[in-house]
Amino acid sequence: MSHPPDTRGLVARADRLLSPVEDATNLIAALFVFALMCLGIAQIVMRTLFDMPLTGYVDLVELSMAGMAFLGAAYTQRMGAHIRMELLLGALTGRRYWAAEIIGAAVGMAIIAVLIWYTGAHFWRSYELGDTTIDAEFSVWPSKLLVPVAFSIWFLRLSVQLAGAIRMVIDPSREPEGVALIKDVAETAREEADAATEEH
């Protein structure tokens, strides 16, 4: 019995091409968090010691929210670190499991596509109007642009996972590529212990 054509090469290449982009956006999201922490410390010091609060502090916090909330979404999707219905998926095996993954990825892509459309329109409207924050009057459109960009990367990640799941439905004996696998508690704890050991 001959196997259908193996598309693993295509899925694996797409996964490899997209992963550095996701790593970079996740790093940017982490930098947003770090910068906000530093900004908060500076605000406390300036307000407490010098009675000179930073101008536009609240505006900067508001503008940073989009980066922190969305830029790491595709990376989280790739790592399987997002909230999933694993109690249900864990009971499925073989083609049934991969069929459930296809449904989940397809539904996710539909939702994200709608969000890309509306957040893109929201960004464009803000850009055309020259929308600014209330206090310091910083431009708002760069922050709003981050949302459809992050969602677009997330959409691409879901596309890779959809292709990977379809590939596994065709032949479940193949090695999974481009999909997030369910990890049991013991495996997760072991990986965290190994990571902690490497840091020391």
C-alpha positions in Angstrom: 0.0 0.0 0.0 1.6 3.3 -1.1 1.5 6.3 1.2 0.1 9.6 -0.1 2.7 12.3 -1.0 4.5 13.4 2.1 4.0 17.2 2.6 6.1 17.2 5.8 8.8 19.1 4.0 6.5 22.0 3.2 5.0 22.1 6.7 8.4 21.9 8.3 9.8 24.7 6.1 6.9 26.9 6.8 7.4 26.2 10.5 11.1 27.1 10.3 10.4 30.3 8.4 7.7 31.5 10.8 9.4 30.5 14.1 12.1 33.3 14.0 9.4 35.9 13.4 7.4 34.6 16.4 10.5 34.5 18.5 11.3 38.2 17.6 7.7 39.4 18.3 7.7 37.5 21.6 11.0 39.2 22.5 9.5 42.6 21.7 6.5 41.8 23.9 8.9 40.9 26.7 10.8 44.1 26.2 7.6 46.0 26.4 7.0 44.4 29.8 10.5 45.1 31.0 10.3 48.8 29.8 7.0 49.2 31.6 8.5 47.9 34.8 11.4 50.3 34.5 9.0 53.1 33.7 7.0 52.3 36.8 10.1 52.4 39.0 11.1 55.7 37.5 7.6 57.1 38.0 7.7 56.1 41.7 11.1 57.5 42.3 10.4 60.8 40.5 7.1 61.2 42.3 8.2 60.2 45.7 11.7 61.8 45.9 11.4 64.8 43.6 7.6 65.4 43.5 8.0 65.4 39.6 5.9 62.6 38.1 6.7 61.6 34.6 4.7 63.4 31.9 2.5 61.0 29.9 3.1 58.0 32.1 -0.5 56.8 31.9 -0.5 57.3 28.2 2.7 55.2 27.7 1.2 52.4 29.8 -1.9 52.5 27.6 0.1 52.4 24.4 2.2 49.5 25.6 -0.7 47.3 26.3 -1.2 46.1 22.7 2.4 45.0 22.4 2.3 43.1 25.7 -1.0 41.5 25.1 -0.8 40.4 21.5 2.8 40.2 20.2 3.5 37.0 22.0 0.3 35.2 20.9 1.7 33.3 17.9 4.7 32.2 19.9 2.4 30.9 22.6 0.3 29.1 20.0 3.4 27.4 18.6 4.6 26.3 22.0 1.1 25.0 23.0 1.3 27.1 26.1 -2.2 28.6 25.6 -5.3 27.4 27.3 -6.7 24.3 25.5 -9.4 21.8 26.1 -6.8 19.1 26.8 -9.1 17.1 29.0 -11.2 16.4 25.9 -8.3 16.2 23.4 -6.3 14.0 25.7 -9.1 11.3 25.4 -8.8 11.3 21.6 -6.2 9.3 19.6 -5.1 8.9 16.0 -7.2 10.5 13.3 -9.9 11.6 15.7 -7.4 13.7 17.7 -6.0 15.3 14.5 -9.5 15.9 13.2 -10.2 17.8 16.4 -7.0 19.8 15.9 -8.2 20.6 12.4 -11.5 21.9 13.7 -9.8 24.0 16.4 -7.3 25.5 14.0 -10.0 26.3 11.4 -12.3 27.9 13.9 -9.3 29.9 15.3 -8.3 31.1 11.8 -11.9 32.2 11.1 -12.0 34.2 14.4 -8.6 35.7 13.9 -9.4 36.7 10.2 -12.4 38.7 11.5 -10.2 40.3 14.1 -7.5 41.2 11.6 -10.1 42.9 9.4 -11.7 45.0 12.2 -8.4 45.9 14.0 -6.9 46.8 10.7 -9.8 49.2 9.9 -9.5 50.6 13.5 -5.8 51.3 12.9 -6.4 52.9 9.6 -9.1 55.1 11.0 -6.8 56.2 13.8 -4.0 57.0 11.3 -6.2 59.1 9.1 -7.7 61.0 12.0 -4.3 61.6 13.6 -5.7 60.1 16.9 -3.6 60.9 20.0 -3.7 60.1 23.7 -5.6 62.5 25.9 -2.8 63.7 28.2 0.6 63.8 26.4 -1.0 63.6 22.9 1.2 60.7 21.7 0.2 59.2 18.4 -2.0 56.2 18.9 -1.8 54.5 15.5 1.6 52.7 16.1 0.1 50.9 19.0 -3.1 50.1 17.1 -1.0 48.8 14.2 0.6 46.2 16.4 -2.7 44.4 16.9 -3.5 43.4 13.2 0.2 42.7 12.7 0.3 40.3 15.7 -3.0 38.7 14.6 -1.6 38.2 11.1 1.4 36.3 12.5 -1.0 34.3 14.7 -3.1 33.5 11.6 0.0 32.2 9.8 0.8 30.0 12.8 -2.7 28.6 12.8 -2.3 27.9 9.1 0.8 25.9 9.7 -0.8 24.0 12.5 -3.9 23.3 10.2 -1.6 22.0 7.5 0.3 19.9 10.0 -2.9 18.4 11.4 -4.3 17.6 7.9 -1.0 15.9 7.1 -1.5 13.7 10.2 -5.1 12.9 9.4 -3.9 11.6 6.0 -1.3 9.4 7.7 -1.1 9.3 11.5 2.0 7.2 11.4 4.1 10.2 10.2 6.2 12.3 12.6 4.2 15.4 13.6 5.4 18.6 12.1 4.2 22.2 12.8 1.7 21.2 15.5 1.6 21.7 19.2 1.6 18.3 21.1 -0.2 17.7 24.4 2.3 17.2 27.2 1.5 15.3 30.4 2.2 16.8 33.8 5.4 14.7 34.3 6.9 15.8 31.0 6.1 19.4 31.7 7.7 19.2 35.1 10.7 17.5 33.7 11.2 20.2 31.0 10.9 23.0 33.6 13.4 21.2 35.9 15.9 20.9 32.9 15.4 24.5 32.1 16.1 25.6 35.7 19.2 23.4 35.7 20.6 24.9 32.5 20.1 28.4 33.9 22.3 27.5 36.9 
